[in-house]
Amino acid sequence: MKPAEAPSALKVQATLGDRFQVLEFDASTRTAADAAAAIGCEVAEIAKSLVFRGQTSGRAVMIVASGADRVDEKKAAAAVGERIARADADFVREATGFAIGGVPPVGHRTKPIVLIEERLMVFAEIWAAAGTPNAVFRLTPGDLVELTGGRVAAVARD
């Protein structure tokens, strides 16, 4: 593990400022399981950023959920007020400026609608992607809400 060097990771570090440190690993952190293994934490402590597309508005909808949870698209649609669909790789890159597997919860090209799955709120600290498939940063659930301006909602599958 080392401080950020990749351009996308440095972009996230610049967005976060000095309060947080983006770390790059030699191992992949692309999936929640990969990230947990590299960091040495539980999969549930990984805050994965999933990007959807509002079917009416066309806006990006980012749902930050625990690595242990799957998102219930109907619950998420009800929370944002329109149907949503999983975004394809091109839409994700265009809307966020990042590729799937490294999408951070901050620093996006276009500000998305942000929902934060309520189950993340129970952890003292969590880890989120930081712009590349091997970069992450540590934060608290409260930091996540503050940094993203997101709304906490129950959007995980039961």
C-alpha positions as protocol buffer text, in pm:
chain_id: "A"
residue {
  index: 1
  type: MET
  ca { x: 0 y: 0 z: 0 }
}
residue {
  index: 2
  type: LYS
  ca { x: 130 y: 344 z: -95 }
}
residue {
  index: 3
  type: PRO
  ca { x: 1 y: 701 z: -138 }
}
residue {
  index: 4
  type: ALA
  ca { x: -188 y: 784 z: -459 }
}
residue {
  index: 5
  type: GLU
  ca { x: 17 y: 814 z: -778 }
}
residue {
  index: 6
  type: ALA
  ca { x: -223 y: 733 z: -1064 }
}
residue {
  index: 7
  type: PRO
  ca { x: -386 y: 1040 z: -1223 }
}
residue {
  index: 8
  type: SER
  ca { x: -743 y: 931 z: -1135 }
}
residue {
  index: 9
  type: ALA
  ca { x: -643 y: 855 z: -776 }
}
residue {
  index: 10
  type: LEU
  ca { x: -469 y: 1192 z: -749 }
}
residue {
  index: 11
  type: LYS
  ca { x: -786 y: 1359 z: -879 }
}
residue {
  index: 12
  type: VAL
  ca { x: -984 y: 1194 z: -596 }
}
residue {
  index: 13
  type: GLN
  ca { x: -715 y: 1294 z: -343 }
}
residue {
  index: 14
  type: ALA
  ca { x: -741 y: 1656 z: -462 }
}
residue {
  index: 15
  type: THR
  ca { x: -1120 y: 1645 z: -422 }
}
residue {
  index: 16
  type: LEU
  ca { x: -1092 y: 1499 z: -71 }
}
residue {
  index: 17
  type: GLY
  ca { x: -818 y: 1732 z: 54 }
}
residue {
  index: 18
  type: ASP
  ca { x: -591 y: 1661 z: 350 }
}
residue {
  index: 19
  type: ARG
  ca { x: -855 y: 1503 z: 579 }
}
residue {
  index: 20
  type: PHE
  ca { x: -836 y: 1174 z: 389 }
}
residue {
  index: 21
  type: GLN
  ca { x: -557 y: 971 z: 229 }
}
residue {
  index: 22
  type: VAL
  ca { x: -602 y: 783 z: -95 }
}
residue {
  index: 23
  type: LEU
  ca { x: -402 y: 460 z: -89 }
}
residue {
  index: 24
  type: GLU
  ca { x: -302 y: 246 z: -385 }
}
residue {
  index: 25
  type: PHE
  ca { x: -250 y: -128 z: -357 }
}
residue {
  index: 26
  type: ASP
  ca { x: -54 y: -366 z: -577 }
}
residue {
  index: 27
  type: ALA
  ca { x: -354 y: -600 z: -554 }
}
residue {
  index: 28
  type: SER
  ca { x: -688 y: -521 z: -716 }
}
residue {
  index: 29
  type: THR
  ca { x: -959 y: -346 z: -517 }
}
residue {
  index: 30
  type: ARG
  ca { x: -1202 y: -363 z: -812 }
}
residue {
  index: 31
  type: THR
  ca { x: -1464 y: -572 z: -633 }
}
residue {
  index: 32
  type: ALA
  ca { x: -1576 y: -547 z: -272 }
}
residue {
  index: 33
  type: ALA
  ca { x: -1423 y: -889 z: -202 }
}
residue {
  index: 34
  type: ASP
  ca { x: -1092 y: -787 z: -364 }
}
residue {
  index: 35
  type: ALA
  ca { x: -1086 y: -460 z: -169 }
}
residue {
  index: 36
  type: ALA
  ca { x: -1162 y: -628 z: 164 }
}
residue {
  index: 37
  type: ALA
  ca { x: -886 y: -884 z: 105 }
}
residue {
  index: 38
  type: ALA
  ca { x: -631 y: -614 z: 15 }
}
residue {
  index: 39
  type: ILE
  ca { x: -725 y: -388 z: 307 }
}
residue {
  index: 40
  type: GLY
  ca { x: -782 y: -661 z: 565 }
}
residue {
  index: 41
  type: CYS
  ca { x: -1139 y: -568 z: 656 }
}
residue {
  index: 42
  type: GLU
  ca { x: -1484 y: -725 z: 621 }
}
residue {
  index: 43
  type: VAL
  ca { x: -1660 y: -711 z: 282 }
}
residue {
  index: 44
  type: ALA
  ca { x: -1947 y: -529 z: 456 }
}
residue {
  index: 45
  type: GLU
  ca { x: -1709 y: -240 z: 538 }
}
residue {
  index: 46
  type: ILE
  ca { x: -1651 y: -166 z: 169 }
}
residue {
  index: 47
  type: ALA
  ca { x: -1866 y: 120 z: 41 }
}
residue {
  index: 48
  type: LYS
  ca { x: -1929 y: 31 z: -322 }
}
residue {
  index: 49
  type: SER
  ca { x: -2049 y: 305 z: -555 }
}
residue {
  index: 50
  type: LEU
  ca { x: -2302 y: 174 z: -807 }
}
residue {
  index: 51
  type: VAL
  ca { x: -2418 y: 398 z: -1088 }
}
residue {
  index: 52
  type: PHE
  ca { x: -2767 y: 378 z: -1233 }
}
residue {
  index: 53
  type: ARG
  ca { x: -2945 y: 592 z: -1488 }
}
residue {
  index: 54
  type: GLY
  ca { x: -3281 y: 757 z: -1426 }
}
residue {
  index: 55
  type: GLN
  ca { x: -3507 y: 627 z: -1703 }
}
residue {
  index: 56
  type: THR
  ca { x: -3704 y: 952 z: -1732 }
}
residue {
  index: 57
  type: SER
  ca { x: -3446 y: 1218 z: -1645 }
}
residue {
  index: 58
  type: GLY
  ca { x: -3138 y: 1040 z: -1782 }
}
residue {
  index: 59
  type: ARG
  ca { x: -2952 y: 1159 z: -1470 }
}
residue {
  index: 60
  type: ALA
  ca { x: -2687 y: 955 z: -1298 }
}
residue {
  index: 61
  type: VAL
  ca { x: -2803 y: 798 z: -972 }
}
residue {
  index: 62
  type: MET
  ca { x: -2524 y: 672 z: -749 }
}
residue {
  index: 63
  type: ILE
  ca { x: -2607 y: 429 z: -476 }
}
residue {
  index: 64
  type: VAL
  ca { x: -2336 y: 371 z: -218 }
}
residue {
  index: 65
  type: ALA
  ca { x: -2398 y: 35 z: -53 }
}
residue {
  index: 66
  type: SER
  ca { x: -2215 y: -208 z: 168 }
}
residue {
  index: 67
  type: GLY
  ca { x: -2005 y: -459 z: -21 }
}
residue {
  index: 68
  type: ALA
  ca { x: -2212 y: -731 z: 145 }
}
residue {
  index: 69
  type: ASP
  ca { x: -2543 y: -599 z: 11 }
}
residue {
  index: 70
  type: ARG
  ca { x: -2724 y: -604 z: -320 }
}
residue {
  index: 71
  type: VAL
  ca { x: -2935 y: -305 z: -422 }
}
residue {
  index: 72
  type: ASP
  ca { x: -3310 y: -345 z: -462 }
}
residue {
  index: 73
  type: GLU
  ca { x: -3377 y: -135 z: -773 }
}
residue {
  index: 74
  type: LYS
  ca { x: -3748 y: -96 z: -689 }
}
residue {
  index: 75
  type: LYS
  ca { x: -3667 y: 47 z: -345 }
}
residue {
  index: 76
  type: ALA
  ca { x: -3406 y: 276 z: -500 }
}
residue {
  index: 77
  type: ALA
  ca { x: -3648 y: 390 z: -771 }
}
residue {
  index: 78
  type: ALA
  ca { x: -3906 y: 475 z: -506 }
}
residue {
  index: 79
  type: ALA
  ca { x: -3643 y: 674 z: -315 }
}
residue {
  index: 80
  type: VAL
  ca { x: -3543 y: 883 z: -619 }
}
residue {
  index: 81
  type: GLY
  ca { x: -3891 y: 915 z: -767 }
}
residue {
  index: 82
  type: GLU
  ca { x: -3830 y: 749 z: -1102 }
}
residue {
  index: 83
  type: ARG
  ca { x: -3740 y: 411 z: -1246 }
}
residue {
  index: 84
  type: ILE
  ca { x: -3371 y: 341 z: -1268 }
}
residue {
  index: 85
  type: ALA
  ca { x: -3160 y: 100 z: -1471 }
}
residue {
  index: 86
  type: ARG
  ca { x: -2801 y: -13 z: -1426 }
}
residue {
  index: 87
  type: ALA
  ca { x: -2580 y: 220 z: -1630 }
}
residue {
  index: 88
  type: ASP
  ca { x: -2346 y: 85 z: -1895 }
}
residue {
  index: 89
  type: ALA
  ca { x: -1970 y: 146 z: -1883 }
}
residue {
  index: 90
  type: ASP
  ca { x: -1983 y: 437 z: -2130 }
}
residue {
  index: 91
  type: PHE
  ca { x: -2252 y: 620 z: -1930 }
}
residue {
  index: 92
  type: VAL
  ca { x: -2062 y: 563 z: -1605 }
}
residue {
  index: 93
  type: ARG
  ca { x: -1741 y: 707 z: -1749 }
}
residue {
  index: 94
  type: GLU
  ca { x: -1921 y: 1000 z: -1912 }
}
residue {
  index: 95
  type: ALA
  ca { x: -2121 y: 1091 z: -1599 }
}
residue {
  index: 96
  type: THR
  ca { x: -1854 y: 1034 z: -1336 }
}
residue {
  index: 97
  type: GLY
  ca { x: -1522 y: 1063 z: -1519 }
}
residue {
  index: 98
  type: PHE
  ca { x: -1422 y: 722 z: -1380 }
}
residue {
  index: 99
  type: ALA
  ca { x: -1433 y: 362 z: -1504 }
}
residue {
  index: 100
  type: ILE
  ca { x: -1642 y: 91 z: -1342 }
}
residue {
  index: 101
  type: GLY
  ca { x: -1436 y: -81 z: -1071 }
}
residue {
  index: 102
  type: GLY
  ca { x: -1286 y: 243 z: -942 }
}
residue {
  index: 103
  type: VAL
  ca { x: -1581 y: 485 z: -918 }
}
residue {
  index: 104
  type: PRO
  ca { x: -1539 y: 691 z: -602 }
}
residue {
  index: 105
  type: PRO
  ca { x: -1831 y: 847 z: -417 }
}
residue {
  index: 106
  type: VAL
  ca { x: -1686 y: 1197 z: -484 }
}
residue {
  index: 107
  type: GLY
  ca { x: -1522 y: 1403 z: -759 }
}
residue {
  index: 108
  type: HIS
  ca { x: -1764 y: 1326 z: -1041 }
}
residue {
  index: 109
  type: ARG
  ca { x: -1779 y: 1513 z: -1369 }
}
residue {
  index: 110
  type: THR
  ca { x: -2155 y: 1566 z: -1318 }
}
residue {
  index: 111
  type: LYS
  ca { x: -2312 y: 1565 z: -969 }
}
residue {
  index: 112
  type: PRO
  ca { x: -2529 y: 1253 z: -940 }
}
residue {
  index: 113
  type: ILE
  ca { x: -2832 y: 1193 z: -722 }
}
residue {
  index: 114
  type: VAL
  ca { x: -2679 y: 1006 z: -426 }
}
residue {
  index: 115
  type: LEU
  ca { x: -2842 y: 746 z: -203 }
}
residue {
  index: 116
  type: ILE
  ca { x: -2648 y: 584 z: 80 }
}
residue {
  index: 117
  type: GLU
  ca { x: -2772 y: 246 z: 197 }
}
residue {
  index: 118
  type: GLU
  ca { x: -2860 y: 274 z: 565 }
}
residue {
  index: 119
  type: ARG
  ca { x: -2676 y: -48 z: 658 }
}
residue {
  index: 120
  type: LEU
  ca { x: -2344 y: 132 z: 602 }
}
residue {
  index: 121
  type: MET
  ca { x: -2424 y: 367 z: 890 }
}
residue {
  index: 122
  type: VAL
  ca { x: -2351 y: 103 z: 1157 }
}
residue {
  index: 123
  type: PHE
  ca { x: -1976 y: 91 z: 1090 }
}
residue {
  index: 124
  type: ALA
  ca { x: -1715 y: 301 z: 1271 }
}
residue {
  index: 125
  type: GLU
  ca { x: -1524 y: 331 z: 944 }
}
residue {
  index: 126
  type: ILE
  ca { x: -1565 y: 220 z: 586 }
}
residue {
  index: 127
  type: TRP
  ca { x: -1352 y: 209 z: 272 }
}
residue {
  index: 128
  type: ALA
  ca { x: -1447 y: 351 z: -68 }
}
residue {
  index: 129
  type: ALA
  ca { x: -1298 y: 334 z: -417 }
}
residue {
  index: 130
  type: ALA
  ca { x: -1070 y: 622 z: -511 }
}
residue {
  index: 131
  type: GLY
  ca { x: -1066 y: 645 z: -889 }
}
residue {
  index: 132
  type: THR
  ca { x: -879 y: 333 z: -1000 }
}
residue {
  index: 133
  type: PRO
  ca { x: -930 y: -45 z: -962 }
}
residue {
  index: 134
  type: ASN
  ca { x: -660 y: -52 z: -692 }
}
residue {
  index: 135
  type: ALA
  ca { x: -712 y: 274 z: -497 }
}
residue {
  index: 136
  type: VAL
  ca { x: -925 y: 329 z: -186 }
}
residue {
  index: 137
  type: PHE
  ca { x: -969 y: 569 z: 104 }
}
residue {
  index: 138
  type: ARG
  ca { x: -1097 y: 529 z: 459 }
}
residue {
  index: 139
  type: LEU
  ca { x: -1379 y: 741 z: 599 }
}
residue {
  index: 140
  type: THR
  ca { x: -1672 y: 726 z: 838 }
}
residue {
  index: 141
  type: PRO
  ca { x: -2034 y: 686 z: 728 }
}
residue {
  index: 142
  type: GLY
  ca { x: -2092 y: 1043 z: 851 }
}
residue {
  index: 143
  type: ASP
  ca { x: -1807 y: 1162 z: 628 }
}
residue {
  index: 144
  type: LEU
  ca { x: -1969 y: 982 z: 335 }
}
residue {
  index: 145
  type: VAL
  ca { x: -2298 y: 1166 z: 387 }
}
residue {
  index: 146
  type: GLU
  ca { x: -2116 y: 1498 z: 425 }
}
residue {
  index: 147
  type: LEU
  ca { x: -1887 y: 1453 z: 124 }
}
residue {
  index: 148
  type: THR
  ca { x: -2157 y: 1334 z: -116 }
}
residue {
  index: 149
  type: GLY
  ca { x: -2458 y: 1531 z: 4 }
}
residue {
  index: 150
  type: GLY
  ca { x: -2632 y: 1195 z: -20 }
}
residue {
  index: 151
  type: ARG
  ca { x: -2951 y: 1083 z: 147 }
}
residue {
  index: 152
  type: VAL
  ca { x: -2951 y: 775 z: 369 }
}
residue {
  index: 153
  type: ALA
  ca { x: -3219 y: 529 z: 256 }
}
residue {
  index: 154
  type: ALA
  ca { x: -3313 y: 161 z: 285 }
}
residue {
  index: 155
  type: VAL
  ca { x: -3233 y: 37 z: -66 }
}
residue {
  index: 156
  type: ALA
  ca { x: -3070 y: -302 z: 0 }
}
residue {
  index: 157
  type: ARG
  ca { x: -3243 y: -628 z: -81 }
}
residue {
  index: 158
  type: ASP
  ca { x: -3389 y: -802 z: 223 }
}
